[in-house]
Amino acid sequence: MLDKQELLQIVGGINITGSLINSIYRGISVIMDVGRSLGSAIRRAIGRSMCPI
C-alpha cells in the first residue's frame, strides 16, 4: 500500500493530442459512412429501385 506522501507524488493523466482527436474524428466518420450506406441500401431495397445483376 502507498502512504499519503507517495500518493501525492504520483503524476499522470490524459493528454489530448492532435493524433487522438484525429483518430476519434476518423472513427466517427467511418461510423457515419457505414450508416449512410446501410440507409441507402435499405431505402433502395424497400423502393425496389435496385439494379439487377
MOKA-V687935 format. One record per run of one state. SS is the DSSP state (H for helix, E for strand, C for the rest). FROM is the first residue (numbers start at 1). TO is the last residue. If there is no record, write none. Layout:
BEGIN
{{SS FROM TO} {SS FROM TO}}
END
This chain:
BEGIN
{{C 1 3} {H 4 8} {C 9 17} {H 18 46} {C 47 53}}
END
